[in-house]
Amino acid sequence: MASDRYFDRRALAFLKDLRENNRREWFKENKARYEASVRDPCLRFITDLAPALRKLSPHLLADPRPVGGSLFRIHRDTRFSRDKSPYKTHAGAYFSARKRGEETQAPGFYLHLEPGGCFAAAGLWRPEPETLALVRAALVAKPADWRKVRARIDVEGESLARAPRGFDPEHPLIDDIKRKDFVTTRPFTEAQVTGPRFLAEYVAACRSMSPLVAFLSRAVGARW
């Protein structure tokens, strides 16, 4: 994989400035700066990431469209939030395989760029009840496969205080059955993000997390 730089200090500097000036007027005045330092480098990164992700799974999508693709909008949805800040102060992108059928969450890989908090993540964050039920059923049905995943990966996120309804509180995997999230993360320093090997390092992180995504994808019926 060729060495290349996608992000430089201007990207993180813009996000830091946005955190301090999270207003529509300021963003309008600095929109060209956002596009040049954050959006466009993200889209180029996504474009070059696509072939590497397909080596992990031919079904993983890295879509470089500026709207409707893998890159999340910088605008926040404030309709149901007390925080009415109009913009996110990070850049994020998500890469997954769409589930067979329609609107069910698909496990995948995430990239998060934020001053002082850059990381890769993988799995399912706050899955819908139907999706979570499929994952829990897979844990019970294929405990050996799940243990192989857990031997290699630390799973993070929140859990229920008690066993969910219908599950034996004494089940050997009850700690995982109680989970509300099935995610794992890999941190990056700002030097890594702005360095010439970041694409390769992100792919390596995804590869190390891929057993979790593979198990969860099969559990919910997503392609892998």
ZINORTA-V354088 format. One record per residue. N is the residue number from 0. NEAR is the number of other C-alpha atoms within 12 Angstrom. D_LAST is the distance of its C-alpha to the last C-alpha in Angstrom with 2 decimals. Layout:
n: {N & N}
near: {NEAR & NEAR}
d_last: {D_LAST & D_LAST}
This chain:
n: {0 & 1 & 2 & 3 & 4 & 5 & 6 & 7 & 8 & 9 & 10 & 11 & 12 & 13 & 14 & 15 & 16 & 17 & 18 & 19 & 20 & 21 & 22 & 23 & 24 & 25 & 26 & 27 & 28 & 29 & 30 & 31 & 32 & 33 & 34 & 35 & 36 & 37 & 38 & 39 & 40 & 41 & 42 & 43 & 44 & 45 & 46 & 47 & 48 & 49 & 50 & 51 & 52 & 53 & 54 & 55 & 56 & 57 & 58 & 59 & 60 & 61 & 62 & 63 & 64 & 65 & 66 & 67 & 68 & 69 & 70 & 71 & 72 & 73 & 74 & 75 & 76 & 77 & 78 & 79 & 80 & 81 & 82 & 83 & 84 & 85 & 86 & 87 & 88 & 89 & 90 & 91 & 92 & 93 & 94 & 95 & 96 & 97 & 98 & 99 & 100 & 101 & 102 & 103 & 104 & 105 & 106 & 107 & 108 & 109 & 110 & 111 & 112 & 113 & 114 & 115 & 116 & 117 & 118 & 119 & 120 & 121 & 122 & 123 & 124 & 125 & 126 & 127 & 128 & 129 & 130 & 131 & 132 & 133 & 134 & 135 & 136 & 137 & 138 & 139 & 140 & 141 & 142 & 143 & 144 & 145 & 146 & 147 & 148 & 149 & 150 & 151 & 152 & 153 & 154 & 155 & 156 & 157 & 158 & 159 & 160 & 161 & 162 & 163 & 164 & 165 & 166 & 167 & 168 & 169 & 170 & 171 & 172 & 173 & 174 & 175 & 176 & 177 & 178 & 179 & 180 & 181 & 182 & 183 & 184 & 185 & 186 & 187 & 188 & 189 & 190 & 191 & 192 & 193 & 194 & 195 & 196 & 197 & 198 & 199 & 200 & 201 & 202 & 203 & 204 & 205 & 206 & 207 & 208 & 209 & 210 & 211 & 212 & 213 & 214 & 215 & 216 & 217 & 218 & 219 & 220 & 221 & 222 & 223}
near: {16 & 14 & 15 & 22 & 24 & 32 & 33 & 26 & 23 & 24 & 32 & 33 & 25 & 34 & 37 & 24 & 24 & 35 & 21 & 16 & 21 & 27 & 22 & 19 & 13 & 20 & 27 & 17 & 15 & 21 & 23 & 15 & 23 & 31 & 25 & 20 & 26 & 40 & 36 & 24 & 32 & 41 & 31 & 27 & 37 & 35 & 27 & 28 & 37 & 27 & 22 & 29 & 33 & 22 & 18 & 30 & 27 & 17 & 26 & 34 & 36 & 36 & 28 & 26 & 21 & 23 & 15 & 14 & 21 & 33 & 34 & 32 & 26 & 29 & 24 & 22 & 16 & 13 & 11 & 8 & 10 & 10 & 13 & 16 & 22 & 25 & 30 & 31 & 35 & 35 & 40 & 32 & 38 & 38 & 42 & 40 & 36 & 25 & 25 & 17 & 13 & 11 & 14 & 23 & 33 & 41 & 46 & 46 & 46 & 38 & 39 & 34 & 42 & 31 & 28 & 19 & 25 & 29 & 31 & 38 & 41 & 44 & 44 & 39 & 31 & 23 & 26 & 19 & 18 & 17 & 30 & 33 & 26 & 27 & 41 & 37 & 26 & 26 & 35 & 24 & 17 & 20 & 22 & 16 & 21 & 32 & 23 & 17 & 28 & 25 & 14 & 17 & 28 & 23 & 32 & 24 & 23 & 20 & 22 & 17 & 15 & 18 & 22 & 24 & 14 & 16 & 21 & 17 & 18 & 15 & 18 & 18 & 25 & 25 & 28 & 38 & 37 & 31 & 30 & 30 & 30 & 40 & 36 & 34 & 31 & 29 & 25 & 28 & 22 & 25 & 21 & 25 & 37 & 30 & 21 & 21 & 22 & 33 & 36 & 26 & 31 & 38 & 33 & 23 & 29 & 40 & 28 & 25 & 35 & 37 & 34 & 39 & 42 & 36 & 39 & 44 & 37 & 29 & 33 & 37 & 27 & 30 & 27 & 31}
d_last: {22.81 & 25.99 & 27.80 & 28.44 & 29.50 & 27.87 & 29.65 & 33.22 & 35.60 & 36.17 & 32.75 & 33.36 & 37.00 & 36.20 & 33.99 & 36.79 & 39.34 & 37.33 & 37.29 & 41.06 & 41.57 & 39.10 & 41.11 & 40.58 & 43.69 & 42.62 & 39.14 & 40.72 & 43.00 & 40.19 & 37.46 & 37.88 & 37.53 & 34.24 & 32.85 & 34.08 & 33.23 & 30.06 & 28.40 & 28.74 & 27.70 & 24.54 & 23.74 & 24.49 & 22.28 & 19.32 & 20.14 & 20.32 & 17.20 & 14.93 & 15.11 & 14.49 & 11.28 & 10.03 & 11.01 & 8.70 & 5.63 & 7.22 & 5.99 & 7.60 & 11.11 & 14.35 & 17.07 & 20.61 & 22.60 & 25.25 & 24.98 & 21.90 & 19.47 & 17.68 & 21.11 & 22.64 & 26.17 & 28.98 & 30.83 & 30.70 & 30.70 & 34.00 & 34.66 & 34.07 & 34.76 & 38.10 & 37.21 & 38.06 & 37.26 & 35.89 & 33.45 & 30.75 & 31.98 & 28.66 & 26.04 & 22.42 & 19.17 & 15.68 & 12.39 & 9.33 & 7.18 & 9.68 & 9.64 & 10.85 & 14.53 & 16.21 & 17.02 & 14.95 & 13.81 & 10.26 & 9.88 & 10.15 & 12.77 & 16.41 & 19.46 & 22.91 & 26.12 & 29.38 & 32.67 & 32.73 & 29.22 & 26.42 & 23.12 & 19.37 & 17.44 & 14.04 & 12.99 & 14.70 & 18.34 & 20.56 & 18.16 & 20.04 & 21.67 & 19.53 & 16.26 & 18.10 & 19.37 & 15.98 & 15.17 & 18.67 & 18.48 & 15.50 & 17.67 & 20.49 & 18.73 & 16.95 & 19.31 & 19.06 & 15.34 & 16.12 & 19.18 & 17.39 & 15.47 & 18.85 & 20.67 & 18.99 & 18.46 & 21.02 & 19.75 & 21.94 & 23.12 & 25.56 & 26.17 & 28.41 & 31.82 & 31.67 & 29.34 & 27.77 & 29.51 & 28.70 & 27.62 & 29.99 & 31.29 & 31.71 & 28.17 & 27.24 & 24.17 & 26.12 & 25.91 & 22.15 & 22.47 & 24.94 & 22.62 & 22.34 & 19.94 & 17.08 & 17.21 & 18.15 & 20.04 & 21.46 & 24.79 & 26.14 & 29.81 & 31.25 & 32.31 & 28.74 & 27.65 & 30.65 & 30.49 & 29.53 & 26.56 & 24.67 & 21.75 & 21.34 & 21.86 & 19.28 & 16.63 & 17.91 & 17.63 & 13.97 & 13.43 & 15.59 & 13.79 & 10.19 & 10.72 & 11.49 & 8.57 & 6.26 & 9.05 & 9.61 & 6.39 & 7.05 & 10.59 & 10.79 & 8.99 & 6.51 & 3.78 & 0.00}
